[in-house]
Amino acid sequence: MARATLPLPLELVFEVLRCCRREDIRSFARTSKRSYNASFRFLHARIDLIRALESGTLERHEKDDIYNIVRAVDLYITPSSMHFWSNTEFSHNAIETQLVKFKNLEELHIISEEERYRIDGPTARVLRFVFGYPLARHISTLFLEVHTVKGNWKSFRRVLCDLEAELEPLTQPTTPKCRLKTVKALIASSHPKALLAYFPPLLSPYMATVETIELRTLWNLDHIGQHGTWMFDHSHEYISGFRSTTMKRVVLEDKYGLADRIYGKIAKVWPNLEELEVNTGVDQKLSDYDALEALKSLKYLSIPYPCYSWDLTPRDTMTQESAYVAEALGARFLALQDVDVQYIYGTGSTSRIALFNRPPPLPDGDGSAKCQPFQLRGHRTVDTTHLDILDMRALVMYKGLAEGVRERVEKYVDVEEFLALDVYVPKVLGLLPEPAPPDLK
């Protein structure tokens, strides 16, 4: 028996496709010629530029107005794409020519991982075009993702210094025509914060229009392999370089710093924040967030679950535990409307986020109204890192951190199974206290 199909208005199909993942759109496009035509603009809204050039996609679909359809471009400068970059003049001319042809380009995502960074290498030449052309004025989102391996972080630092000296005489102050609204930077390195500190001079001509910034520092375990120890960089001064009074939303991931100082720096550098998503690791205190009281316009706050240094009132579920955190923060930050609390559970392979809606303050000015959980979701380990697992092990294995930590952690983590994980634990310099007696392990 043939399957019957129910025709849908094209406008409704577009609305559905707009909410779908790219994989789902691709599957839908394969079902029929009509489906492919309907999904064409969504399939090509984001492209891998090198793959599109090598496959002839851009040339083949130029008559289909593809240069007006593309909204986001991923540009890979990684070992898997070095065959393209080896032809230096052709590759750079092709990339620059194509980037300026996208009339409605909104986002450029540069993913760089070179064996050795050079001022005449592909990463440097692309950054020179972005900041010197400057392409940065004509897009709304710039995402710089940099991975350094085998200790080559110093060569990338030299590239940034040389580019700053080269471009400084050419850069002009931000004009009303500048469209840049969002800047994202992800640095995976043995010295991520040291490298991140060199980005502000390149970005400074465009920061006046930026309203959202995302800064993520990831520790490269390659450093452990070289030295056999884990030396943390507790600095937080790199944040100062991104100072702005127009910043409305900040996402910050820094699991190696001193949390209370980081929050104090956030309040000074971005005084008019309305949304803050911050992850300073799993072993935070509730009092670490005191410095954020200076943010009088803060409406949304997302934090990792603070495991210790507050009362041990019996609560049955982690939703109740997280609600206590949300209510405690809401009582101090009266402008807050929503609070997210993220915590690891199971054996550390998954994480969960509890979202709370904070009711408006009571008429008498009492800000202690109960927070209402309106969503509880679990997801795979996008944000759970090796460092998170090490910190969780430290919380339940070592004494002297805070009374009752293990009791609280046991509510959402199978401690014995968690401790049995086969995880490489390096010698951490000056981080952990003496081990607890065997009966606690």
Number of C-alpha atoms within 10 A of each C-alpha: 3 4 5 6 6 6 7 8 8 10 10 10 14 14 10 11 19 13 10 12 10 16 10 11 20 17 11 15 19 12 10 10 10 11 16 18 12 18 20 17 19 22 19 20 17 19 17 14 20 20 16 14 16 10 11 11 15 20 13 11 11 11 9 13 11 20 22 15 19 21 21 22 21 17 19 21 21 18 12 9 13 13 10 16 19 12 10 13 9 11 17 17 10 13 16 16 11 14 17 13 11 17 15 15 22 19 22 22 18 20 18 21 20 20 15 15 22 18 17 11 16 21 23 19 17 18 20 20 16 20 21 19 14 15 19 23 21 18 22 18 23 22 19 18 17 23 21 25 17 14 16 17 22 15 16 21 19 16 20 23 16 14 20 20 12 13 16 14 8 11 17 13 11 16 12 9 9 20 18 24 20 21 22 18 20 19 23 22 24 27 21 22 26 20 22 20 17 18 19 18 17 22 17 16 19 22 25 20 21 22 18 21 21 18 21 20 22 20 23 19 16 15 18 16 12 10 11 12 14 19 17 16 16 15 15 20 13 17 20 15 16 18 19 19 15 16 24 19 20 22 16 20 18 22 24 19 17 16 23 19 16 23 20 17 20 23 17 18 18 21 21 19 24 19 20 22 17 22 20 21 24 24 20 20 16 17 14 16 18 14 17 22 16 15 18 16 17 23 19 19 22 20 22 20 25 22 21 22 15 15 9 13 8 9 12 9 11 17 19 14 19 25 23 17 20 29 21 17 22 27 18 14 21 20 19 24 17 22 27 23 22 23 24 24 20 16 19 25 15 16 19 17 21 23 24 23 21 27 16 18 17 10 7 6 9 11 20 18 15 19 24 15 19 11 12 14 10 14 11 11 13 9 14 17 16 14 17 18 22 17 17 23 20 18 21 23 19 18 18 11 15 14 14 15 18 20 12 18 20 14 16 16 18 14 22 12 11 19 19 11 12 7 12 8 13 14 14 13 10 9 10 15 11 9 13 13 10 7 6 11 14
